[in-house]
Amino acid sequence: MNHSNRVLHADRRRAGAARDASFTRRARGFLHRIAGDLRLRAGEHDITAEPSRRGRGCRVMLNTDRLIVEVADAPARQVVAVSFRTRRGRLDLSGGGDNSVSTEQLSSREGYESLLSALRLANGLDGERR
């Protein structure tokens, strides 16, 4: 759970490009771990990062044909937000409604496994590659 703890408990006292770069690096590592645990092949997913803008923090996303997993850090929030939603193909950027993942869930091994099960189900991988 090392990656999730680093991402979810990011140092919020600092501001600027250095904090954004640190958050992006840690969020990418966390999403790479999720992709590995889901056994996604290299061509089946990509990880993209959007830099922070005024009023909106950094966002790092794991994209597949059927799923988007997002880790977002916003200045207005007190915690880092992790959510996922379904989609219909790579061109569907809106997808379904966001399914928020609580910080408490990701801090335990059982909670992380539960998240992976939900992601497998949402991505259609439930019966595949287990």
C-alpha positions in Angstrom: 0.0 0.0 0.0 3.0 2.2 -0.2 1.9 4.0 -3.4 -1.6 4.7 -2.2 -0.4 6.2 1.1 2.0 8.5 -0.7 -0.6 9.7 -3.1 -3.5 10.0 -0.7 -1.5 11.8 2.0 0.4 14.2 -0.2 2.0 17.3 1.4 -0.6 19.9 0.9 1.4 22.8 2.6 3.5 23.4 -0.5 2.2 24.9 -3.6 3.4 25.3 -7.1 5.0 23.3 -9.8 7.2 21.2 -7.5 4.2 19.8 -5.6 2.3 19.2 -8.8 5.3 17.2 -10.2 5.6 15.2 -7.1 1.9 14.4 -7.0 1.9 13.5 -10.7 4.8 11.1 -10.3 3.2 9.4 -7.3 -0.2 9.2 -8.9 1.3 7.6 -12.0 3.1 5.0 -9.9 -0.2 4.2 -8.1 -2.1 3.9 -11.4 0.7 1.7 -12.9 0.3 -0.5 -9.9 -3.4 -0.8 -10.4 -2.9 -1.5 -14.1 -0.4 -4.3 -13.2 -2.7 -5.7 -10.6 -5.5 -5.8 -13.2 -3.1 -7.5 -15.6 -3.7 -4.9 -18.3 -1.4 -5.3 -21.3 0.6 -2.3 -22.5 -1.6 -1.6 -25.5 -4.8 -1.9 -23.5 -4.3 1.2 -21.3 -2.6 4.5 -21.1 -1.9 6.9 -18.2 -2.3 10.6 -18.9 -1.8 13.6 -16.7 -3.4 17.0 -16.8 -1.5 19.9 -15.2 -3.3 22.1 -12.7 -5.2 25.1 -13.8 -6.7 28.0 -11.9 -9.2 26.6 -9.5 -8.5 23.0 -10.4 -5.6 20.8 -9.4 -3.7 18.1 -11.1 -5.5 15.0 -12.5 -3.9 11.8 -13.5 -6.0 9.2 -15.3 -5.7 5.5 -16.2 -7.7 5.0 -19.4 -8.9 1.8 -21.0 -11.6 1.2 -23.6 -14.2 0.6 -20.9 -12.9 2.4 -17.8 -11.3 5.6 -16.5 -9.6 5.7 -13.1 -8.8 9.2 -11.9 -6.6 10.5 -9.1 -7.2 14.3 -8.6 -5.7 16.8 -6.3 -7.5 20.2 -6.0 -6.5 23.1 -3.8 -10.1 23.4 -2.4 -10.2 19.7 -1.3 -8.6 18.5 2.0 -7.9 15.1 0.5 -6.9 13.6 -2.8 -9.9 12.2 -4.7 -9.8 8.8 -6.3 -12.7 7.8 -8.6 -13.6 5.6 -11.5 -16.3 5.5 -14.2 -17.2 3.4 -17.2 -17.0 4.5 -20.8 -17.8 3.3 -24.3 -14.6 3.4 -26.2 -11.6 5.7 -26.2 -13.6 8.7 -27.6 -16.1 8.7 -24.7 -14.5 11.1 -22.2 -17.5 11.6 -20.1 -18.5 8.0 -19.4 -21.0 7.2 -16.7 -21.2 8.7 -13.2 -18.2 8.9 -10.9 -17.7 6.2 -8.3 -15.7 7.7 -5.5 -13.3 5.6 -3.6 -12.7 6.5 0.1 -9.3 7.0 1.5 -10.1 4.5 4.3 -10.8 1.9 1.7 -7.5 2.3 0.0 -5.6 2.3 3.3 -6.3 -1.4 3.9 -5.4 -4.5 1.8 -8.9 -5.8 1.8 -10.3 -2.4 0.7 -7.7 -2.3 -2.2 -8.7 -5.8 -3.2 -12.3 -4.8 -3.2 -11.5 -1.8 -5.4 -9.6 -4.1 -7.9 -12.7 -6.4 -8.0 -14.9 -3.5 -8.8 -12.5 -2.3 -11.5 -12.4 -5.8 -13.0 -16.1 -5.9 -13.1 -16.5 -2.4 -14.6 -13.8 -3.1 -17.2 -15.2 -6.5 -18.2 -12.2 -8.4 -16.9 -14.0 -10.4 -14.2 -13.8 -13.7 -15.9 -10.6 -12.9 -17.9 -7.0 -13.1 -16.8 -7.4 -13.8 -13.1 
